[in-house]
Amino acid sequence: MMPATLSSWLHAFRIYTHPRVLGMLSLGFSAGLPLLLVMGTLSFWLREAGIDRSTIGHLSWIGLAYGFKWMWSPLVDRLPLPLLTQWLGRRRAWLLLSQIVIALALIGIALTDPLRNLSHTVFFALAAAFASATQDIALDAYRIEAVAPRLQGAMAATYQAGYRLAMILASAGALWIAAAAGSSADIYDYATWRIAYLSMAACMSVGIITTLIIREPEVPFTRLISENEDRARAAIAHWRISAALKQMLAWLYGAVIAPFRDFIVRYGGQALLILALIAVYRISDVVMGVMSNPFYVDMGYTKDEVATVSKVYGVLMTIAGAALGGVLTAKIGIMRTLFLGAILSATTNLLFVWLAARGHDLTGLIFTVSADNLSAGIASSAFIAYLSGLTNSAYSATQYALFSSVMLLLPKFIAGFSGDFVDAYGYASFFTGTALLGLPVLVLVWLAGRARFKRAESPEN
């Protein structure tokens, strides 16, 4: 019995040898690399360069590019790129374009000293964030379309693994490179950061090469999309406009309006409640995260300490938390795990209040980062499962972009004032405030859970 069971498990793990599943590891790496380079790691660089906390907090609004990606997701979903689409296909064309722009933008950041010309650094950071958000849209669509449903779990797992590895490189790796090149917290040296960011730009070649190697998924035009465009054509058939304009309006309806209309029609009055929950669920973590690196600098932690504890060990704890969150989701359900994740995410922020009182304490940092990242992993795992269950397969890319955008808009906007708050009230009050931001989340999870239960019990379902 035991050999048969072992053989069954070994056979199950063979799904990770599928070429597209393996390729998703590299693509996940490409997606995870730019995020911290235009946010967390960049804030560390800016603080070391002497940029004030208020400005660093305002510059976190660069991350709003990820929050507005729903606005151009229909174009990425449906619009062909000249020459590239014909050569590579719809998904790979957008992937390659966005990856090249990311690499060039990172080179631009590397060649600009923020202490001398902060506006140029901001421009290239915005370009990298915009291109990175575009890559996310194309990659989500590719991930959903590239393999059969039975392989989607493996695709998601390898994507997350690649993403987290890239986050380690973009945070700890960049800090280690800067430190090895001679950077010191006492003396600012732009040249060391230039080397670090040029190295990160070179690492984007992993995603570019993978995009050139992988095959474009063959996805048929879904019936629902065709029906929506036909409905639009019928509605405007009597309009006195050219046939070309009618065709364009029908396409715009199918690409832009229909995905959002579908969500509202399916969930009705619950749609606003769901969007409200999505908008605030990660607010505690996102707002707190903007000031975490400046906090480490101001508490006297070295680059090596931050790189080892926060950027490597912390990411590994996030992966462990995500695995635990997956088990909890299966055992106690999505909504209960969402509620637990919300409680943990808010309360672990209070550990930073304790750490702020202790000053430079490496043991305290390890404990705080461990608890914070473990809770973030649990919350993220449940939240991704929740968002995935909300999408319609016909519009998965556009609707997922909408949800992930809504998730970031409000938290990123509020986070922009985090530096002002710290300057006025101090770190302890700031971290306490981020914990209190999690209280409305608990109410919304409870209300969404009740609505979900009623919907499941409805005779129409």
Summary of the structure (lengths in Angstrom):
residues: 461
radius of gyration: 22.8
end to end distance: 40.6
largest distance: 73.6
contacts: 1621
relative contact order: 0.13
helix: 83%
strand: 0%
